[in-house]
Amino acid sequence: MQTSTKCEVLMRLKDKVALITGGASGLGQMDAELLAAEGARVVITDIDDKAGQILASTLNGLFLHHDVTSESDWQRVMNAVTEHYGGLDILVNNAGIVQVADIESTSLELYQRMNAVHNDGTFLGCRYAIEAMRERGGSIINMSSLTAIRGYPLVPSYAAAKGAVLALTHTVAVHCRQKGYPIRCNAVLPGPIATPLALTVIEDASGMGQPEDVAQMVLFLASDESKHVSGAQFVIDNAGSMVGGEA
């Protein structure tokens, strides 16, 4: 009697269609790579066309240029996803920017720009994802931040925008439940993670989390394993915020 030693790979997202905004680098890139490895058909959107196209080609996915602050861009992207793959199962609202400036140094222009990318972009993503998912079901994953629930004086505009993302997540989750839509909506709140974006703010990467730490949570929320999880927020910081640290 022969015993097979070959292990079947569990494809947790087999044939699901996943759209990751800001997916060309950093956390978005890791999300795209992990979701693709688990069987998802990934759509990467970004304003960095070169990096996005290279990554999409390596993952056998689709790249689309996308300014998340533009409603017409969202309409074009969602139409392209539907045309190419027939629908959408997973949205990761990941696109983001950050700039260091305390409250006294923050201009109204900077504050509004930060809000446009994070808050407006996430709002538009949620709105169009609900339209695409309300019959077939799906998962919306919004990238908030530890700054949404703790005071980080060097990034007030970023923190305020991420706080809005968290509040929006809660309202979207309740809305979908009340409407009877089979859509989950959750927020991920990373602490300091060693990405190029974070390292523009934090010089010392020791003790920081890695992009894969966040991507594993995104994978869980994207998969059917989280089918009864909605309206939740998940802090990824190795308990740093509980002991008074920042990581």
C-alpha positions as CSV (number, residue, x, y, z in Angstrom):
1,M,0.0,0.0,0.0
2,Q,1.5,3.3,-1.0
3,T,1.0,6.5,1.0
4,S,1.0,9.7,-0.9
5,T,3.3,12.4,0.6
6,K,2.0,15.0,-1.7
7,C,0.1,17.7,0.1
8,E,-2.7,19.6,-1.6
9,V,-2.4,23.3,-1.3
10,L,-5.4,24.9,0.3
11,M,-6.6,27.6,-2.0
12,R,-8.6,29.8,0.4
13,L,-9.6,32.3,-2.2
14,K,-9.8,30.1,-5.3
15,D,-11.4,32.0,-8.2
16,K,-12.4,35.0,-6.0
17,V,-11.9,38.4,-7.6
18,A,-9.9,40.8,-5.4
19,L,-9.3,44.5,-6.0
20,I,-6.5,46.1,-4.1
21,T,-6.1,49.8,-4.3
22,G,-2.6,51.2,-3.9
23,G,-1.5,47.7,-4.7
24,A,1.8,48.4,-6.5
25,S,4.0,48.6,-3.4
26,G,4.1,48.3,0.4
27,L,1.2,46.7,2.2
28,G,-0.9,46.6,-1.0
29,Q,1.8,44.7,-2.9
30,M,2.0,42.1,-0.1
31,D,-1.8,41.8,0.0
32,A,-1.9,41.2,-3.7
33,E,0.9,38.6,-3.6
34,L,-0.7,36.7,-0.7
35,L,-4.2,36.8,-2.1
36,A,-3.0,35.6,-5.5
37,A,-1.0,32.8,-3.9
38,E,-4.3,31.7,-2.3
39,G,-6.1,31.5,-5.6
40,A,-7.6,35.0,-6.0
41,R,-7.7,36.7,-9.4
42,V,-6.1,40.0,-8.4
43,V,-6.8,43.5,-9.8
44,I,-4.1,45.9,-8.8
45,T,-4.9,49.6,-9.0
46,D,-2.4,52.5,-8.4
47,I,-1.1,55.7,-9.7
48,D,2.3,54.1,-10.2
49,D,1.7,52.5,-13.6
50,K,5.2,50.9,-14.0
51,A,5.3,49.1,-10.7
52,G,1.7,48.1,-10.9
53,Q,2.0,46.6,-14.4
54,I,5.1,44.7,-13.4
55,L,3.5,43.2,-10.3
56,A,0.3,42.4,-12.1
57,S,2.2,40.5,-14.8
58,T,4.0,38.4,-12.2
59,L,0.7,37.5,-10.5
60,N,-1.2,36.9,-13.8
61,G,-3.5,39.7,-12.7
62,L,-4.9,42.9,-14.1
63,F,-3.5,46.4,-13.5
64,L,-5.5,49.6,-13.8
65,H,-4.4,53.2,-13.3
66,H,-6.5,54.6,-10.5
67,D,-6.8,57.8,-8.6
68,V,-9.0,56.8,-5.7
69,T,-10.1,60.4,-5.1
70,S,-11.8,60.4,-8.5
71,E,-15.4,59.1,-8.8
72,S,-15.0,58.7,-12.6
73,D,-11.9,56.6,-12.0
74,W,-13.9,54.3,-9.7
75,Q,-16.6,53.9,-12.3
76,R,-14.1,53.1,-14.9
77,V,-12.2,50.6,-12.7
78,M,-15.4,48.8,-11.6
79,N,-16.6,48.6,-15.2
80,A,-13.3,47.1,-16.2
81,V,-13.3,44.5,-13.4
82,T,-16.8,43.4,-14.3
83,E,-16.0,43.2,-18.0
84,H,-12.7,41.3,-17.3
85,Y,-13.8,39.0,-14.5
86,G,-17.5,39.1,-14.3
87,G,-17.8,40.7,-10.8
88,L,-16.0,41.5,-7.6
89,D,-15.7,39.5,-4.4
90,I,-13.1,41.3,-2.3
91,L,-12.1,45.0,-2.1
92,V,-9.1,46.1,-0.1
93,N,-9.2,49.9,0.3
94,N,-5.5,50.3,0.8
95,A,-4.3,53.3,-1.1
96,G,-2.7,55.9,1.1
97,I,-0.2,58.7,1.6
98,V,1.4,60.2,4.7
99,Q,3.2,63.4,5.5
100,V,4.8,64.5,8.8
101,A,3.5,67.8,10.1
102,D,2.2,68.6,13.5
103,I,-1.1,70.5,13.9
104,E,0.5,73.9,13.9
105,S,2.4,73.1,10.7
106,T,-0.5,71.4,8.9
107,S,-2.0,73.5,6.1
108,L,-5.7,73.2,5.1
109,E,-4.5,72.0,1.7
110,L,-2.5,69.1,3.3
111,Y,-5.4,68.2,5.6
112,Q,-7.9,68.1,2.8
113,R,-5.5,66.1,0.5
114,M,-5.0,63.5,3.2
115,N,-8.8,63.3,3.8
116,A,-9.4,63.0,0.0
117,V,-7.1,60.0,-0.5
118,H,-8.0,58.1,2.7
119,N,-11.6,59.0,3.5
120,D,-13.0,60.0,0.2
121,G,-11.2,57.1,-1.5
122,T,-12.5,54.6,1.0
123,F,-16.0,56.0,0.8
124,L,-16.1,55.7,-3.0
125,G,-14.7,52.2,-2.8
126,C,-17.3,51.1,-0.3
127,R,-20.1,52.7,-2.3
128,Y,-19.1,51.0,-5.6
129,A,-18.2,47.7,-3.9
130,I,-21.7,47.5,-2.3
131,E,-23.2,48.0,-5.8
132,A,-21.1,45.2,-7.2
133,M,-21.5,42.8,-4.2
134,R,-25.0,43.2,-2.9
135,E,-26.3,40.2,-4.9
136,R,-23.2,37.9,-5.0
137,G,-21.8,38.8,-1.6
138,G,-18.3,39.8,-0.7
139,S,-15.8,41.3,1.7
140,I,-14.7,45.0,2.0
141,I,-11.5,45.5,4.0
142,N,-10.6,49.0,4.9
143,M,-7.1,50.0,5.9
144,S,-7.3,52.3,8.9
145,S,-4.4,52.8,11.3
146,L,-3.4,52.7,14.9
147,T,-3.3,56.5,14.6
148,A,-7.1,56.4,14.4
149,I,-7.4,55.4,18.1
150,R,-4.2,56.8,19.6
151,G,-2.6,60.3,19.6
152,Y,0.2,60.6,17.1
153,P,1.0,64.4,17.2
154,L,3.2,64.3,14.1
155,V,0.5,63.1,11.7
156,P,-2.8,64.8,12.7
157,S,-4.2,64.9,9.1
158,Y,-3.4,61.3,8.5
159,A,-4.8,60.2,11.9
160,A,-8.0,62.2,11.4
161,A,-8.5,60.6,7.9
162,K,-7.9,57.1,9.3
163,G,-10.3,57.8,12.1
164,A,-13.0,58.6,9.5
165,V,-12.2,55.4,7.7
166,L,-12.8,53.5,10.9
167,A,-16.1,55.2,11.5
168,L,-17.2,54.6,7.9
169,T,-16.3,50.9,8.3
170,H,-18.7,50.6,11.2
171,T,-21.6,52.3,9.4
172,V,-21.1,50.3,6.2
173,A,-21.1,47.0,8.1
174,V,-24.4,47.9,9.9
175,H,-25.9,49.2,6.6
176,C,-25.2,45.9,4.8
177,R,-26.6,43.9,7.7
178,Q,-29.8,46.0,7.9
179,K,-30.3,45.7,4.1
180,G,-29.7,42.0,4.1
181,Y,-26.7,42.2,1.8
182,P,-24.2,39.3,2.2
183,I,-21.4,41.8,2.5
184,R,-18.9,42.0,5.3
185,C,-16.9,45.2,6.1
186,N,-14.0,45.3,8.5
187,A,-11.1,47.6,9.3
188,V,-7.4,46.7,9.8
189,L,-5.4,49.1,12.0
190,P,-1.7,48.5,11.6
191,G,0.8,49.9,14.1
192,P,4.2,50.8,12.7
193,I,5.0,48.4,9.9
194,A,8.3,48.4,8.0
195,T,7.1,49.7,4.6
196,P,8.8,52.4,2.5
197,L,5.8,54.7,3.3
198,A,6.2,54.2,7.1
199,L,10.0,54.6,7.0
200,T,9.5,58.1,5.7
201,V,8.1,58.9,9.1
202,I,9.9,56.4,11.4
203,E,13.7,56.0,11.0
204,D,14.3,53.0,13.3
205,A,12.6,49.9,12.0
206,S,13.6,47.7,14.9
207,G,10.6,46.2,16.6
208,M,8.3,47.1,13.7
209,G,5.9,44.6,12.1
210,Q,6.3,43.3,8.6
211,P,3.9,43.7,5.7
212,E,3.1,40.0,5.8
213,D,1.8,40.4,9.4
214,V,-0.9,42.7,8.0
215,A,-1.5,40.7,4.8
216,Q,-2.3,37.6,6.8
217,M,-5.1,39.5,8.5
218,V,-6.3,40.8,5.2
219,L,-6.3,37.2,3.9
220,F,-8.4,36.0,6.9
221,L,-11.0,38.8,6.3
222,A,-11.1,38.1,2.6
223,S,-11.7,34.4,3.1
224,D,-14.8,32.5,4.0
225,E,-13.2,31.8,7.4
226,S,-14.5,35.3,8.5
227,K,-18.0,34.8,7.2
228,H,-19.5,35.9,10.5
229,V,-17.1,38.8,11.1
230,S,-18.3,42.3,10.2
231,G,-18.0,45.7,11.7
232,A,-14.8,44.7,13.5
233,Q,-11.5,46.5,13.9
234,F,-8.2,44.5,14.1
235,V,-5.1,46.2,15.6
236,I,-1.8,44.8,14.3
237,D,0.8,46.1,16.7
238,N,2.1,43.2,18.9
239,A,0.3,44.8,21.9
240,G,2.4,47.9,21.7
241,S,-0.5,50.2,22.2
242,M,-1.5,48.3,25.3
243,V,1.8,48.7,27.1
244,G,2.4,52.3,26.2
245,G,4.8,51.7,23.3
246,E,4.3,52.7,19.6
247,A,5.1,49.3,18.1
